[in-house]
Amino acid sequence: FESHAETLVLGANALSRLLQGGSGMADHIQEIVEREQDADAITRETLQTVRRTFLTPFDRSSITSLIGAMDDAIDEMHKTAQAVYLYDVTQFEPEMRDIAAIIVDAARLTAEAVPLLRNISANATRLHELTERLVRMEGHADEIHAAGLKRVFKEIGQSDTSQFLIAREIYRHLERVTDSFEDVANEIDGLVIDHA
């Protein structure tokens, strides 16, 4: 989990740099691709270990659900980068950059929370604080997403449908990243409830 959380932080940082535009975008896309591949390898290793291990630190389904939610976050970062590459997007809405900043913070909170799972009982209060923040951040990202999409629709929705659809797709992927972090928070909360 800790290794996967590190890929989330690295991927989120690369995504944030990507959405700043400018030079180096291809490098940021490549970094996201590499972090997603690293995360996939970690996920496969985790699932294989769970299948081979008789005693696990907590319920097998909780392990697979948590690693799956974490993997969904990096997968959506990858899909965002793919859309940017596919459509040759070089300029990004300020709301997209704001959501990317939330994603960076969410990845950092996740990376802080995961090591605390080593002793859930002793860390239950802090884990709850972190997951509560992740859920609030997802709600804030939803508000930014709605406001940004509305603004783009008003500005170009009628005159440049293709640009609006591209922006909508990028917004959708960014929103799914934050949704995945909320799922991570919910999985961690479930572990706290079961084990604290």
Sequence and secondary structure as in RCSB ss.txt:
>XXXX:A:sequence
FESHAETLVLGANALSRLLQGGSGMADHIQEIVEREQDADAITRETLQTVRRTFLTPFDRSSITSLIGAMDDAID
EMHKTAQAVYLYDVTQFEPEMRDIAAIIVDAARLTAEAVPLLRNISANATRLHELTERLVRMEGHADEIHAAGLK
RVFKEIGQSDTSQFLIAREIYRHLERVTDSFEDVANEIDGLVIDHA
>XXXX:A:secstr
 HHHHHHHHHHHHHHHHHTT STTHHHHHHHHHHHHHHHHHHHHHHHHHHHH SS SS HHHHHHHHHHHHHHHH
HHHHHHHHHHHTT     HHHHHHHHHHHHHHHHHHHHHHHGGGHHHHHHHHHHHHHHHHHHHHHHHHHHHHHHH
HHIIIIITT HHHHHHHHHHHHHHHHHHHHHHHHHHHHHHHHHHH 
